[in-house]
Amino acid sequence: MRKLNPATMQLEELWRLYERLAKVLADKIAVEKRNLEGRLARLDRVALVRKAGSHLPPAFSLTDRAPRRKYPKVLPKYCNPLDPSQKWSGRGKRPKWVVAALDAGQRLDDLKIKDAKKGGRKKRPRGSRT
């Protein structure tokens, strides 16, 4: 293919070249747009399947990991004495207010909610087997 030098080309030649380039670019952009819309539609389907709570079929898996299991809700055990609306269940990363209270010399027992029920599970009756 010969090398084009736009500085030496006539105006009509430049205009034809521009029109060809514009058409080629429009076609390539349309193909890329279709590909991206297809990917987005697949991702939307994955999000809908996940939102419904069902397991993803292998064709839809985004990662190689198994889906996370659902954990039961846990009642809060600790409360911020300066702002009682801030609560923590004792699971996961410690909130900033807990870290600040511990750095200030308080203990976790000082932050416990007084009327919190012990053990969030229902107790099973223990009877003798017959």
C-alpha positions in Angstrom: 0.0 0.0 0.0 1.3 3.4 -0.9 1.9 5.9 1.8 -0.5 8.9 1.7 0.8 12.4 2.2 -2.2 14.6 3.0 -0.1 17.8 2.4 0.3 16.9 -1.3 -3.2 15.6 -2.0 -5.9 17.6 -3.8 -9.0 18.8 -2.0 -11.3 16.3 -3.8 -9.0 13.4 -2.9 -8.8 14.5 0.7 -12.6 14.7 0.8 -13.1 11.2 -0.6 -10.5 9.8 1.8 -12.4 11.6 4.7 -15.7 10.0 3.6 -14.2 6.5 3.4 -12.6 6.9 6.8 -15.8 8.2 8.3 -17.7 5.2 6.9 -15.1 2.7 8.2 -15.0 4.3 11.6 -18.8 4.3 11.8 -18.9 0.6 11.0 -16.3 -0.2 13.6 -18.0 1.9 16.2 -21.3 0.1 15.5 -19.7 -3.3 15.9 -18.0 -2.3 19.1 -21.2 -0.9 20.5 -23.1 -4.1 19.7 -20.4 -6.1 21.5 -20.5 -3.9 24.6 -24.4 -3.9 24.6 -24.3 -7.7 24.5 -21.8 -7.9 27.4 -23.9 -5.4 29.4 -27.1 -7.5 28.8 -25.2 -10.6 30.0 -24.1 -8.8 33.1 -27.7 -7.5 33.7 -28.9 -11.1 33.6 -26.2 -12.2 36.1 -27.3 -9.4 38.4 -31.0 -10.4 38.1 -30.1 -14.0 38.8 -28.1 -13.0 41.9 -30.8 -10.6 43.1 -33.3 -13.5 42.9 -31.1 -15.5 45.3 -30.6 -18.5 43.0 -27.3 -20.0 42.2 -25.6 -18.9 39.0 -25.3 -21.5 36.3 -21.7 -22.2 35.3 -22.0 -20.2 32.1 -22.8 -17.1 34.1 -20.2 -17.4 36.8 -18.1 -14.2 37.1 -15.5 -15.8 39.3 -14.3 -19.4 40.0 -15.4 -19.1 43.6 -18.6 -20.7 44.9 -21.4 -18.4 45.9 -21.2 -17.1 49.5 -23.6 -18.7 52.0 -26.1 -16.6 53.7 -25.4 -15.8 57.3 -28.2 -15.2 59.8 -28.9 -11.7 61.1 -27.1 -11.0 64.4 -28.4 -8.7 67.1 -26.0 -5.9 68.1 -24.0 -6.5 71.2 -22.1 -3.2 71.5 -23.3 0.4 71.5 -21.4 3.7 71.2 -21.9 5.5 74.5 -21.5 8.9 72.8 -24.0 8.1 70.0 -26.4 5.2 70.9 -27.6 4.9 67.3 -24.2 3.4 66.4 -24.2 -0.3 67.1 -22.0 -3.3 66.3 -22.7 -7.0 66.5 -19.2 -8.0 67.3 -18.6 -9.6 64.0 -16.4 -8.3 61.2 -14.1 -5.4 61.2 -14.3 -3.1 64.3 -16.0 0.2 63.7 -13.9 3.4 64.2 -15.8 4.3 67.3 -14.9 0.9 68.9 -11.3 1.3 68.0 -11.3 4.9 69.4 -12.9 3.7 72.7 -10.4 0.9 73.1 -7.5 3.2 72.5 -9.0 5.6 75.1 -8.7 2.8 77.7 -12.3 1.4 77.7 -12.9 -2.3 77.4 -15.4 -4.1 75.2 -17.4 -5.0 78.2 -17.9 -1.3 78.9 -19.5 -0.9 75.4 -21.9 -3.9 75.8 -25.6 -3.3 75.5 -27.0 -4.0 78.9 -30.4 -5.5 77.8 -29.0 -7.5 74.8 -30.2 -11.0 74.7 -27.5 -13.6 75.2 -27.1 -15.9 72.2 -29.4 -15.0 69.4 -30.6 -18.5 69.0 -33.7 -20.2 70.3 -33.0 -22.7 73.0 -33.9 -26.3 72.4 -35.5 -28.1 75.4 -33.2 -30.6 76.8 -35.0 -33.6 77.9 -34.1 -37.1 78.8 -34.4 -39.7 76.1 -36.8 -42.5 76.7 
